[in-house]
Amino acid sequence: MTGSTLDPPGNRARGIRSPAMADSTAPTPISELFSVAGKTVLITGGTRGIGRMIAGGFVVGGAKVIVSSRKADAVNETVEELSAFGDITGFPSDLSTEAGAKALADVVAAEHDHLDVLVNNAGATWGAPLAEHDATSWGRVLDLNVQGIFHTTKFLLPLLQAAGTQADPARVINIGSIDGIQVPMLETYSYSASKAAVHQLTRHLAKHLAPAITVNAIAPGPFESKMMAATLSAFGDQIAASAPLKRIGRPDDMAGTAIFLASRAGSYLTGTIIAVDGGLATTL
């Protein structure tokens, strides 16, 4: 069956055993089932917070990681720190505009002929009383959180298509939020609306990019990050106490979920929204 659609050349080159070619009576070893070794992974907003947590997980997992961030010094710092654990490079980018998304896709394409995993994490938030939410605050949040995901995925589609097959799809992982599932306690109207949009965009893209590309979203709850710093400083103990699991999220919680979605173990999921929140939004 060499060269057939069941055992595509891209899989053989990356050392991936196509499920259809495997012995159906033998369970897949755990080391293969959850492996991301050798995968090329781009993480937008990968220099801090949740993006940095995910980047660290993929680096130590043996992936070839690319991080982007608006600030070049943050990219350089992250690459320097995480290069001690594996293969990582990075590029500055502003994904709040269509041109910025295309520029990132162009620079990635200049260095790589395929992309196994795209993690759309770059995002912004805004909180203010209702009367103070103006068009500028809405535009700032939705341009990056929604249009940024759409345009980045659109421009990187050729690289994702070059990597993905029906047996081993390329993966798009969008970072939503439980604030797009439940009503937040804070007045973050544009943020919660943007994350609900991310969840629906995830489902829409999943339908149209299948079967060679899966699209799923992770909806984080409270994690230690710059974006959450003020909220956790004021309400951290209260939030942790209200969660069934009685704690704030840890880096491994986020990295583990992303790695699951990117691995063989997650290859039959698409259009899903996974809340990683200690039960805050899922046990109401």
N, C-alpha and C positions, 0 to 999 in steps of 0.2 A: 504493500500500500504506500510505498515511498512516493512522496509528491502529491498524494491525494489530499482532498479537503479535510480528511480526518486527522491528518498529521502534517499541518502546514509548515513550510520552510521556516517561517518566523518563529514558530514554537520550537522546532528542532534546534535552531541557532541559539535560542535562549535556554536550551536544556529543559524545556517544559514537556512533560509527557501528556499527550492528548488523552482525555478520559476515555474516548471511544477506542483507543488503541491499547488501553491498559487491560490487565487481567481482571475481568469483572468480578471474580470471586475473591480478589485480594483487596482488603481495605487500603486506602491511600495512607501512607505513613504520615504522621503528624508533621514531620519536618518538611514534607512536600505540601500538605494540605493548607498550611498557614504561611508558606514561604512567599516572600516578595523579593528574594535574592535575584539580582540581575535586572529587575524591572527599572525602567526609566520613569521617574516620578517628578512632576512639577507641582509645587505647592505655592500658591499665591498668598501673600501676606504671611510668609513662612518664617519671619524673623522674630516674632514675639507671640505671646499668648498661645492660643489653640494651634495656630499654624506652626509655631516653634515646637510644641509638643508632638505634633504629627511628624514634622520633619525629623526630629530626633529618633522617633520610632522607626521610620523607614531607613534612616542612615545605619542604625545598628542592625537592622534587618538585612543589610546587604544590597539595598537598592542604590541606583544611581540617582541621587536627589538633586533637584534644581529648586532653589528658592527665589522668590521675587518679593520686593518690597518697594515702596515709594522712595525710601531713603537709602542711598548707596552705602552710607556708613553702617547702617544696620545690616545690610546684606553682607558686607565685608566681615563684620564682627561675627555674624552667625556662621558663615563659611569657615572662618578661622577656628571657631570654637568646636564645631561639629566635625570638622575634617579629621580630628583626632580619633573619631570612631568609624569613619568610612568615607565614601565617595560623595562629595557635595560641591556644587558650584552655585552661583547666583547671579542675578541680573536686577538692576533697579527698574521699576516700571510704575506707571500711573494708570491704573485700570479703570479710572472713573470716566474715561473717554474712549470712544471707539478706536481712535488713532493710537492711544496708548496700548490697548489690547492687541492691536495688529502689530505694533512695534515689538511687544514681548513675544508674540508668536513667531515673528520673523527672526529674532535673535535665537530663539530656541531651535527653530528649523535649520539655522545655519550651523548648529553644533550637533544636531541629532536627526536621524532619519525616521524615527518613530517615537511615540510617547505612549507608554503603557497605562499610566495613571495621571489624571489631572485632578488636583484638589483645589477647588475654588473656595478659598478661605478669606481673601482680602475683603475687608468690610469696615463700616463706620457706624457709629450710633449718635443719637442726639436726644437729649431729654430737656424738656422745658414745659412750663404751664401751657395749656391749650392756646391761650391768646397770643403766646409768643412764638408759636410754630408758624413760620412763614414759608414762602416758596423756596427760599435759599436753603433752609434746613431740610426740606423735603428733597430738593434736588441733590444736595450733597450726599444724602444717605441712599436714595434710590439709584442714583447714577452709578455708584460703586457697588452697592449690594445686589442689585438686580441686573442692570444693564452690563455691569462689569463681568458678571458670570456669563451672561448670554454671549457677549462679543468675544470674550476669551475662549469660550468653548467653540464658537463658530470659527474663529481663525485657526484654532489648533486642531480642527476636525481632520484635516488631511493626515496629520501625524498620528492621531488616534486611530484612524482607519487603517493606516499602515501597520499598526500593531495588533489590531483586534481581529479575532476570528469567532465563529460561532462556538467553537470548542473552548476558546480562551479569549473572552472579550476584553477589549480595552475598558478602562473604568474611568468614569467621571464621578467625583465625590464632592457634592456641594455642602457647604457649611451653613445650615439654617440656624434655628434657635427654638427653644421651647416657647419663646415669646411670640413665635408665629403659630403656636398651637393653642396656648392659653392667653388670657388677658393679663398683661404685666401689671405689677402693683405701681410701677413708676409711669410717668407721662412721657413715654417714648413712642409716640404715635407713628412717626415715620419709620422707626426701626422695626416695630412689630409688624407693620404693614409690609415692609420690605422682606422680612423673613417668611411671612405667609406666602408672598409672591415667589420666593426662592423655592419653597416646597412645591407649589403648583408648577413652576417652571421645570423642576426636577422630573415630575411625572410626565409632563408634556414632552420633554426631550427624551425621556426613557422610551416612550412609545415610538418615536420617530427614528432613534438611533439604533434600536435593536435590529438584528441580533448580535452584531459584531461589537457593540459598545453598550455597556450598562451605565445607567445614571441613577445614583442614589443620593440621599441627603442624610447628614448627621445633624440632629437638633440638640446642641449642648444645653445643659442647664448651667448652674453656677460653677465656674472654674476660676482659679487665680489668673488674672490677666490685667493688662493696663486698662482695657475697656470696662472690666468689672471692678476695678480697684475701689472706686468711690462707693459703689453699692455694697461691696463686701465689707468695707471699712465701717459703714453705717449699720448694715443689716446682716452681716455675715453669720453671726451666731443664731439669729432668728431664722434665717434661711436654712441653715444646716439643721436646726431643730425641727423645722417643718417638713423636711425630706424624710421619707420612710427609711432611707439608709443612713440618716443622721450625720451627714458630712458633706463637704464641698468636693467637687470632682478633682481627681489627681491626673497628672500627665499621662500615666499608663492607661487610664480609662479612655482617653481620647485617642491616643496612639493605637491602642489595641483594636478599637472599633474600626478605624481607618484601615489598618492592616488586614483585618478580617474581610472588609469589603473589597480590598485590592487583591486578595489571595484566591487560590483555588476554592477555598471554603465559601467565598462569597460570590462565586461566579453565576449562580442561578437567581440572584436577587437583582431586580431592577424596578425603579419607580417607588422605592421604599423610603420612608422617613423614620429614622431610628433616633428616638429620644435617649440621650445619654445624660441623665439628670437625677439619678438617685431615686426616681419615682415621683418627682415633684409634679410633672404634668400628666403622668400616665396612671396615677392612682386617685385622681380627683373623683 
